[in-house]
Amino acid sequence: MALEDVTLAVLGVGNMGAALCRGVLKAGLIPADRLVVADKAADRAAQLAADEGARAAASNREAVAHASVVIIAVKPQDVHALMAEVGGGLGPDTLLISIAAGVATAYFESLMPAGARVVRAMPNTPALVGLGAVGLAAGAHASADDVELARTLFASMAEVVVVDDEGLIDAVTAVSGSGPAYIFYLVEAMVAAGVAEGLSESDALVLARRTALGAGALLERSGEPPAVLRQRVTSPGGTTQAAIERLDQAHVRDLLIAAVRRAAERSRELGR
C-alpha cells in the first residue's frame, strides 16, 4: 500500500496518538483531509482536528468506516471495548497498527476477518518531542510492505527498529519503552547528589538535565560506541574514574541489567 493511497484513522488521541498525528502531518506523509481521529473524550479529538485540519469522527466505528490504515492508540485496558465497537467494521484490506502495550497481534487478528494484517508498535515518551524510539513487529499476515508503511509513519517522530519476532517486543519495552524512566531516575540522583554537595536544587537540575541531553546528543551524533565515549571522559586517576570505580563496586551495571530483565519479564506477564 502506497502512502498516496492511505486514508488513516487514529483511535485514541492522547499524548502518543496526538503526537503521531502531528508528526505524520508535519512530515507531509498524508494530507490532513485523509486523517480522521476519534477519542472517548470527543472534545480532545475535535480540538486536534481543528488544530491540524483533520476530521474528527463522532465514533470509533465511523472513524474506521473508510480507513485503509487504522492505528489503535488507546490504553491497553480500553482495547477490548474498542474492538467490540469497531471489529466488525474492519475490512479484509484494512491494515491495523497497534501501540497498545502488552496486547499481542493475535488478539486483534482473532477479531478481524481471516488473514487480517496487524503490526505491533512500542513507542516511548520522547516521541512526544520528536526524539522517540519505536520497535515494530509484524503479525502473522502482515507483509514487508505493511511493516515498511508503519515504519514510515512512525519515523515522523522516532527512530524505528523492526524486530523479526514479536516476542522481542518485550525486550523493546524493557530497553526503550521503560528506558526514559531509567534516565530520569539517574538525573534525579545526580540532582540530589549535587544538592548534597552544596549546589542549589535549581542549579543542580540545570547541570544534570543538560548533561543528560548533551550526552545523548553526543552519543547520537558521534557514531561512537558508548564504551568509547565513556573511556574518553575517564582520565586515569581522575574524578570520573573515581566515580566509575564506585559504581562498579556497587555493581550498578549488573543491577541495571537485572532491572531491564525484570521489566521484560513483567511485559511478558502482562501480555498473557
C-alpha positions in Angstrom: 0.0 0.0 0.0 1.5 3.3 -1.1 1.2 6.4 1.1 -0.7 8.3 -1.5 -3.4 5.6 -1.2 -3.7 5.8 2.6 -6.7 7.0 4.5 -5.6 7.0 8.1 -7.8 6.6 11.2 -6.2 7.2 14.6 -8.3 5.8 17.5 -7.2 7.5 20.7 -5.6 10.9 20.6 -4.0 11.2 24.0 -0.3 12.2 24.1 1.1 9.5 21.9 -1.8 9.3 19.4 -1.8 13.1 19.0 2.0 13.2 18.6 1.8 10.7 15.8 -0.9 12.6 14.1 1.1 15.8 14.2 4.3 14.1 13.2 2.7 12.4 10.1 1.1 15.7 9.0 4.2 17.8 9.7 6.3 15.4 7.6 3.7 15.7 4.8 3.2 11.9 4.7 -0.6 12.2 4.4 -2.7 15.3 3.7 -4.9 16.4 6.6 -8.1 15.6 4.7 -7.2 11.9 4.8 -6.7 11.8 8.5 -9.6 11.1 10.8 -9.4 10.9 14.6 -11.6 9.6 17.3 -11.4 9.5 21.1 -13.7 8.8 24.0 -13.0 12.4 25.0 -14.8 13.8 22.0 -13.6 17.4 22.7 -10.0 16.2 22.6 -10.4 14.7 19.2 -12.3 17.8 18.0 -9.6 20.1 19.2 -6.8 18.1 17.5 -8.8 18.0 14.3 -9.4 21.8 14.4 -5.7 22.5 15.1 -4.4 20.2 12.3 -7.1 20.4 9.7 -8.1 16.8 10.1 -11.5 15.4 10.6 -13.0 14.2 14.0 -15.4 11.3 13.8 -18.4 11.0 16.0 -17.4 7.5 17.0 -14.7 4.9 16.5 -16.9 2.9 14.2 -17.4 6.0 12.0 -13.6 6.7 12.0 -12.7 3.3 10.6 -15.5 3.1 8.0 -13.4 4.3 5.1 -9.9 3.9 6.5 -7.2 1.8 4.9 -4.9 2.1 7.9 -6.2 2.1 11.5 -3.9 3.0 14.4 -5.0 1.8 17.9 -3.6 4.3 20.3 -5.8 3.7 23.4 -4.7 2.4 26.8 -4.4 -1.4 27.0 -7.4 -1.6 29.3 -9.6 0.1 26.7 -8.7 -2.2 23.8 -11.4 -4.8 24.5 -14.2 -2.3 24.5 -12.8 -0.5 21.4 -12.5 -3.7 19.4 -16.0 -4.7 20.4 -17.1 -1.4 18.8 -15.0 -1.5 15.6 -14.0 -5.1 15.0 -16.9 -5.7 12.6 -16.2 -2.5 10.7 -12.6 -3.5 9.8 -12.5 -4.9 6.3 -10.2 -7.6 5.0 -8.0 -5.0 3.3 -7.5 -2.8 6.5 -4.0 -2.6 8.0 -4.2 -2.3 11.7 -1.3 -0.9 13.7 -1.4 -1.1 17.5 0.6 0.8 20.1 -1.4 -0.8 23.0 1.3 -2.2 25.3 1.1 -5.9 26.1 -1.6 -6.7 23.5 -0.4 -9.3 21.0 -1.2 -9.1 17.3 -3.0 -12.5 17.6 -5.7 -10.8 19.8 -6.5 -8.3 17.0 -6.3 -11.0 14.3 -8.9 -13.1 16.2 -11.4 -10.3 16.0 -10.8 -9.3 12.4 -11.5 -11.1 9.0 -9.3 -14.1 8.1 -5.9 -13.0 7.0 -6.0 -9.7 8.9 -2.8 -7.7 8.7 -1.6 -6.4 12.0 1.6 -4.6 13.0 2.5 -4.0 16.7 4.4 -1.0 17.8 6.1 0.0 21.0 7.0 3.7 21.1 8.4 5.7 24.1 7.6 9.1 25.5 10.5 11.0 23.9 8.4 10.6 20.7 6.3 13.4 22.1 9.2 15.8 21.2 10.1 14.0 18.0 13.0 12.1 19.5 11.4 8.7 20.2 12.4 5.1 19.7 9.9 2.7 18.3 10.0 -1.1 18.0 7.9 -2.8 15.3 6.9 -6.4 14.8 4.6 -7.9 12.2 1.7 -10.1 12.9 1.1 -13.5 11.2 -0.2 -12.0 8.0 1.4 -8.5 7.7 3.7 -8.1 4.7 7.0 -6.5 4.4 5.2 -3.6 2.7 2.9 -3.3 5.7 5.8 -3.1 8.1 7.6 -0.5 5.9 4.4 1.7 5.8 4.3 1.5 9.6 8.0 2.3 9.8 7.5 5.4 7.6 4.6 6.7 9.7 6.5 6.3 13.0 9.7 7.7 11.5 8.0 11.1 11.6 8.5 11.2 15.3 11.1 8.5 16.2 13.9 6.2 15.1 12.4 2.8 14.2 13.7 -0.7 14.9 12.0 -3.6 13.3 12.3 -7.0 15.1 11.6 -10.2 13.3 10.0 -11.9 16.3 7.0 -10.4 18.1 8.3 -11.9 21.4 11.2 -9.4 21.2 8.7 -6.5 21.7 9.1 -7.4 25.4 12.8 -6.6 25.2 12.0 -3.4 23.3 9.6 -2.4 26.0 12.2 -3.0 28.7 15.0 -1.1 26.9 13.3 1.8 25.3 9.6 1.8 26.4 10.6 1.9 30.1 14.0 3.4 29.3 13.2 7.1 29.7 12.3 6.4 33.4 15.8 5.0 33.9 17.4 8.2 32.6 15.0 10.3 34.7 15.9 8.2 37.7 19.6 8.8 37.1 19.1 12.6 36.7 17.1 12.6 39.9 20.0 11.0 41.7 22.5 13.4 40.1 20.4 16.4 41.3 20.2 15.0 44.8 24.0 14.4 44.8 24.6 18.0 43.6 22.4 19.4 46.4 24.2 17.3 48.9 27.5 18.8 47.7 26.2 22.3 48.2 24.5 23.3 44.9 21.1 24.8 44.8 18.4 22.4 43.5 17.8 24.6 40.5 21.5 24.8 39.6 21.9 21.1 40.1 18.9 20.4 37.9 20.2 22.6 35.1 23.6 20.9 35.2 22.2 17.3 35.4 19.5 17.9 32.8 21.9 19.5 30.3 24.4 16.8 30.9 21.9 14.1 30.1 20.7 15.9 27.0 24.3 16.6 25.8 25.5 13.1 26.4 22.6 11.7 24.4 23.2 14.1 21.6 26.9 13.2 21.6 26.1 9.5 21.5 23.7 10.1 18.6 25.9 12.3 16.5 29.4 10.8 17.1 28.5 7.3 16.0 30.9 6.0 18.6 30.0 3.1 20.9 29.0 4.3 24.4 32.0 2.5 26.0 34.4 4.5 23.8 32.7 7.8 24.8 32.8 6.8 28.5 36.5 6.0 28.3 37.3 9.4 26.7 35.8 11.1 29.8 37.6 8.8 32.2 41.1 10.1 32.7 43.4 7.7 34.7 43.4 8.7 38.3 40.8 11.5 37.7 37.4 12.3 39.2 35.4 10.3 36.6 37.5 7.2 37.2 36.9 7.5 40.9 33.1 7.8 40.3 33.0 4.8 37.9 35.0 2.7 40.3 32.5 3.4 43.0 29.6 2.5 40.6 31.4 -0.8 39.7 32.0 -1.6 43.4 28.2 -1.3 43.9 27.5 -3.5 40.9 25.4 -0.7 39.3 25.8 -2.2 35.8 24.6 -5.6 37.0 21.7 -4.0 38.8 20.7 -2.1 35.7 20.8 -5.2 33.5 18.7 -7.0 36.1 16.2 -4.2 36.2 15.8 -4.3 32.4 15.4 -8.0 32.6 12.7 -7.6 35.2 10.9 -5.1 33.0 11.0 -7.6 30.1 9.6 -10.3 32.4 6.8 -8.0 33.5 6.0 -7.2 29.9 5.6 -10.9 29.2 3.4 -11.3 32.3 1.1 -8.5 31.2 0.7 -10.0 27.7 -0.5 -13.3 28.9 
